[in-house]
C-alpha cells in the first residue's frame, strides 16, 4: 500500500472525528441553555437564603423566571455558560403585554440591562409568570395592611367582651 493512500485514510478519519466532536460540543451548548438544574444551582449560589418554589423558562431558554417561597420573584438570564441572577424587589418591575399572548415585555428598574421581551412556550406559562410579577409588584406594606385587617376584631364585639 502506498504512503499516499495511508495518509489519505488517516486524514479522512481525522476529518470525520473532528466533525463528530464538533457536533457533540454543539449539542452540549444547546442543551445547557435549557438546563434548569444548572439554573437552580446558580440561583442558589447567588441567593442562598431564598427557597425556590418553581421555575419557568422562556421558549428560547435564554431567561428563567423564579418564584420564591414568600411570593418573591427572581430572574435569570443565560449567558452561554453562566446565569446572571437578579432578585426582583417589590414594585421594581414594569410588565407590558405583547400582541402575542405567549409573552410580555419587562422593564427591571433596578437592572436595566436585563430589560427585554420574553416569550414562553404556552400562554399559560406567560400568564402565570405575569401573575408572579403582579403579586411581587404589590408592596410589602400592602401585604401587612391586609394582615392587620384580618387581626382586627369584628364590629359585633363590644369593649366589655373583648379579651
C-alpha atoms as a printed R data frame, in Angstrom:
    type eleno elety resid chain resno       x      y      z
1   ATOM     1    CA   UNK     A     1   0.000  0.000  0.000
2   ATOM     2    CA   UNK     A     2   1.396  3.349 -0.945
3   ATOM     3    CA   UNK     A     3   2.065  6.028  1.699
4   ATOM     4    CA   UNK     A     4  -0.264  8.467 -0.114
5   ATOM     5    CA   UNK     A     5  -3.240  6.133  0.373
6   ATOM     6    CA   UNK     A     6  -2.381  5.518  4.039
7   ATOM     7    CA   UNK     A     7  -2.089  9.270  4.756
8   ATOM     8    CA   UNK     A     8  -5.331  9.924  2.850
9   ATOM     9    CA   UNK     A     9  -7.160  7.382  5.018
10  ATOM    10    CA   UNK     A    10  -5.669  8.846  8.208
11  ATOM    11    CA   UNK     A    11  -6.575 12.375  7.121
12  ATOM    12    CA   UNK     A    12 -10.112 11.261  6.241
13  ATOM    13    CA   UNK     A    13 -10.539  9.609  9.655
14  ATOM    14    CA   UNK     A    14  -9.312 12.775 11.402
15  ATOM    15    CA   UNK     A    15 -11.814 14.888  9.457
16  ATOM    16    CA   UNK     A    16 -14.674 12.522 10.383
17  ATOM    17    CA   UNK     A    17 -13.553 12.509 14.037
18  ATOM    18    CA   UNK     A    18 -13.333 16.321 14.075
19  ATOM    19    CA   UNK     A    19 -16.833 16.640 12.615
20  ATOM    20    CA   UNK     A    20 -18.220 14.208 15.205
21  ATOM    21    CA   UNK     A    21 -16.568 16.033 18.127
22  ATOM    22    CA   UNK     A    22 -17.830 19.452 16.978
23  ATOM    23    CA   UNK     A    23 -21.374 18.062 16.656
24  ATOM    24    CA   UNK     A    24 -21.196 16.732 20.216
25  ATOM    25    CA   UNK     A    25 -19.895 20.054 21.530
26  ATOM    26    CA   UNK     A    26 -22.644 21.973 19.701
27  ATOM    27    CA   UNK     A    27 -25.336 19.708 21.130
28  ATOM    28    CA   UNK     A    28 -23.946 20.202 24.642
29  ATOM    29    CA   UNK     A    29 -24.082 24.012 24.322
30  ATOM    30    CA   UNK     A    30 -27.694 23.890 23.096
31  ATOM    31    CA   UNK     A    31 -28.724 21.647 25.982
32  ATOM    32    CA   UNK     A    32 -27.169 23.893 28.628
33  ATOM    33    CA   UNK     A    33 -29.475 26.776 27.659
34  ATOM    34    CA   UNK     A    34 -32.469 24.748 28.858
35  ATOM    35    CA   UNK     A    35 -30.768 23.135 31.858
36  ATOM    36    CA   UNK     A    36 -32.996 24.005 34.802
37  ATOM    37    CA   UNK     A    37 -30.772 22.022 37.172
38  ATOM    38    CA   UNK     A    38 -27.881 24.355 36.442
39  ATOM    39    CA   UNK     A    39 -30.248 27.315 36.836
40  ATOM    40    CA   UNK     A    40 -31.306 26.110 40.300
41  ATOM    41    CA   UNK     A    41 -27.678 25.724 41.364
42  ATOM    42    CA   UNK     A    42 -26.698 29.156 40.038
43  ATOM    43    CA   UNK     A    43 -29.660 30.898 41.711
44  ATOM    44    CA   UNK     A    44 -28.963 29.033 44.963
45  ATOM    45    CA   UNK     A    45 -25.345 30.158 44.817
46  ATOM    46    CA   UNK     A    46 -26.336 33.778 44.195
47  ATOM    47    CA   UNK     A    47 -29.135 33.852 46.808
48  ATOM    48    CA   UNK     A    48 -28.534 31.057 49.345
49  ATOM    49    CA   UNK     A    49 -31.273 32.220 51.748
50  ATOM    50    CA   UNK     A    50 -34.087 32.061 49.165
51  ATOM    51    CA   UNK     A    51 -36.154 28.895 48.673
52  ATOM    52    CA   UNK     A    52 -37.316 28.218 45.119
53  ATOM    53    CA   UNK     A    53 -40.939 27.158 44.554
54  ATOM    54    CA   UNK     A    54 -40.973 26.905 40.773
55  ATOM    55    CA   UNK     A    55 -39.212 27.919 37.577
56  ATOM    56    CA   UNK     A    56 -40.454 28.888 34.128
57  ATOM    57    CA   UNK     A    57 -38.070 29.224 31.197
58  ATOM    58    CA   UNK     A    58 -38.756 31.226 28.075
59  ATOM    59    CA   UNK     A    59 -39.272 29.347 24.809
60  ATOM    60    CA   UNK     A    60 -35.700 30.020 23.669
61  ATOM    61    CA   UNK     A    61 -34.219 29.126 27.080
62  ATOM    62    CA   UNK     A    62 -32.403 32.460 27.378
63  ATOM    63    CA   UNK     A    63 -34.296 33.583 30.503
64  ATOM    64    CA   UNK     A    64 -35.770 31.837 33.519
65  ATOM    65    CA   UNK     A    65 -38.255 33.368 35.944
66  ATOM    66    CA   UNK     A    66 -38.085 32.047 39.506
67  ATOM    67    CA   UNK     A    67 -40.917 32.027 42.037
68  ATOM    68    CA   UNK     A    68 -39.677 32.025 45.614
69  ATOM    69    CA   UNK     A    69 -41.315 30.680 48.769
70  ATOM    70    CA   UNK     A    70 -42.523 34.006 50.192
71  ATOM    71    CA   UNK     A    71 -44.150 35.258 46.941
72  ATOM    72    CA   UNK     A    72 -40.976 36.988 45.857
73  ATOM    73    CA   UNK     A    73 -39.762 36.587 42.301
74  ATOM    74    CA   UNK     A    74 -36.374 36.249 40.705
75  ATOM    75    CA   UNK     A    75 -34.994 36.410 37.211
76  ATOM    76    CA   UNK     A    76 -32.096 34.699 35.499
77  ATOM    77    CA   UNK     A    77 -30.645 35.424 32.061
78  ATOM    78    CA   UNK     A    78 -28.430 32.858 30.385
79  ATOM    79    CA   UNK     A    79 -25.069 33.998 29.053
80  ATOM    80    CA   UNK     A    80 -23.850 30.740 27.454
81  ATOM    81    CA   UNK     A    81 -22.010 29.136 30.352
82  ATOM    82    CA   UNK     A    82 -23.384 31.097 33.322
83  ATOM    83    CA   UNK     A    83 -26.520 32.868 34.527
84  ATOM    84    CA   UNK     A    84 -26.967 36.457 35.663
85  ATOM    85    CA   UNK     A    85 -29.281 36.219 38.681
86  ATOM    86    CA   UNK     A    86 -31.496 39.042 39.877
87  ATOM    87    CA   UNK     A    87 -33.910 39.173 42.823
88  ATOM    88    CA   UNK     A    88 -36.878 41.356 41.882
89  ATOM    89    CA   UNK     A    89 -37.755 43.766 44.646
90  ATOM    90    CA   UNK     A    90 -41.459 44.614 45.143
91  ATOM    91    CA   UNK     A    91 -42.567 47.418 42.844
92  ATOM    92    CA   UNK     A    92 -39.329 47.427 40.827
93  ATOM    93    CA   UNK     A    93 -40.536 45.791 37.588
94  ATOM    94    CA   UNK     A    94 -42.946 47.002 34.901
95  ATOM    95    CA   UNK     A    95 -44.659 44.484 32.640
96  ATOM    96    CA   UNK     A    96 -46.313 45.380 29.336
97  ATOM    97    CA   UNK     A    97 -48.344 42.887 27.281
98  ATOM    98    CA   UNK     A    98 -47.376 41.834 23.780
99  ATOM    99    CA   UNK     A    99 -49.778 41.304 20.874
100 ATOM   100    CA   UNK     A   100 -48.876 37.618 21.210
101 ATOM   101    CA   UNK     A   101 -50.427 36.273 24.434
102 ATOM   102    CA   UNK     A   102 -47.465 33.943 24.920
103 ATOM   103    CA   UNK     A   103 -45.209 36.700 26.176
104 ATOM   104    CA   UNK     A   104 -44.675 40.119 27.670
105 ATOM   105    CA   UNK     A   105 -42.128 42.888 27.797
106 ATOM   106    CA   UNK     A   106 -40.493 43.583 31.163
107 ATOM   107    CA   UNK     A   107 -38.592 46.602 32.410
108 ATOM   108    CA   UNK     A   108 -36.481 45.986 35.514
109 ATOM   109    CA   UNK     A   109 -35.972 49.313 37.284
110 ATOM   110    CA   UNK     A   110 -33.051 48.011 39.380
111 ATOM   111    CA   UNK     A   111 -31.306 46.228 36.488
112 ATOM   112    CA   UNK     A   112 -31.963 47.955 33.164
113 ATOM   113    CA   UNK     A   113 -29.506 45.669 31.385
114 ATOM   114    CA   UNK     A   114 -31.942 42.794 31.940
115 ATOM   115    CA   UNK     A   115 -34.912 44.505 30.224
116 ATOM   116    CA   UNK     A   116 -36.398 42.671 27.292
117 ATOM   117    CA   UNK     A   117 -39.216 40.819 25.607
118 ATOM   118    CA   UNK     A   118 -39.908 37.343 26.940
119 ATOM   119    CA   UNK     A   119 -41.907 34.746 25.019
120 ATOM   120    CA   UNK     A   120 -42.891 31.435 26.615
121 ATOM   121    CA   UNK     A   121 -43.897 28.104 25.103
122 ATOM   122    CA   UNK     A   122 -47.537 28.469 26.171
123 ATOM   123    CA   UNK     A   123 -49.944 31.235 27.096
124 ATOM   124    CA   UNK     A   124 -50.488 29.547 30.462
125 ATOM   125    CA   UNK     A   125 -46.802 29.924 31.405
126 ATOM   126    CA   UNK     A   126 -46.768 33.579 30.365
127 ATOM   127    CA   UNK     A   127 -49.905 34.268 32.404
128 ATOM   128    CA   UNK     A   128 -48.507 32.507 35.467
129 ATOM   129    CA   UNK     A   129 -45.237 34.434 35.383
130 ATOM   130    CA   UNK     A   130 -47.168 37.679 34.856
131 ATOM   131    CA   UNK     A   131 -49.196 36.895 37.983
132 ATOM   132    CA   UNK     A   132 -45.999 36.277 39.953
133 ATOM   133    CA   UNK     A   133 -44.680 39.635 38.892
134 ATOM   134    CA   UNK     A   134 -48.020 41.286 39.686
135 ATOM   135    CA   UNK     A   135 -48.035 39.735 43.161
136 ATOM   136    CA   UNK     A   136 -44.443 40.877 43.579
137 ATOM   137    CA   UNK     A   137 -45.483 44.369 42.472
138 ATOM   138    CA   UNK     A   138 -47.771 44.725 45.489
139 ATOM   139    CA   UNK     A   139 -45.667 46.333 48.160
140 ATOM   140    CA   UNK     A   140 -44.831 44.688 51.448
141 ATOM   141    CA   UNK     A   141 -46.809 47.390 53.279
142 ATOM   142    CA   UNK     A   142 -49.956 46.382 51.345
143 ATOM   143    CA   UNK     A   143 -49.453 42.755 52.374
144 ATOM   144    CA   UNK     A   144 -49.014 43.799 56.010
145 ATOM   145    CA   UNK     A   145 -52.113 46.048 55.863
146 ATOM   146    CA   UNK     A   146 -54.144 43.032 54.743
147 ATOM   147    CA   UNK     A   147 -52.824 41.022 57.719
148 ATOM   148    CA   UNK     A   148 -53.789 43.802 60.165
149 ATOM   149    CA   UNK     A   149 -57.360 43.916 58.851
150 ATOM   150    CA   UNK     A   150 -57.700 40.181 59.469
151 ATOM   151    CA   UNK     A   151 -56.459 40.529 63.058
152 ATOM   152    CA   UNK     A   152 -58.854 43.369 63.977
153 ATOM   153    CA   UNK     A   153 -61.914 42.252 65.994
154 ATOM   154    CA   UNK     A   154 -65.270 42.210 64.281
155 ATOM   155    CA   UNK     A   155 -67.799 45.005 64.824
156 ATOM   156    CA   UNK     A   156 -70.127 42.871 66.992
157 ATOM   157    CA   UNK     A   157 -67.537 42.573 69.782
158 ATOM   158    CA   UNK     A   158 -68.028 45.239 72.405
159 ATOM   159    CA   UNK     A   159 -65.189 46.524 74.616
160 ATOM   160    CA   UNK     A   160 -66.545 44.706 77.665
161 ATOM   161    CA   UNK     A   161 -66.458 41.366 75.779
162 ATOM   162    CA   UNK     A   162 -63.003 41.885 74.310
163 ATOM   163    CA   UNK     A   163 -60.303 39.821 75.968
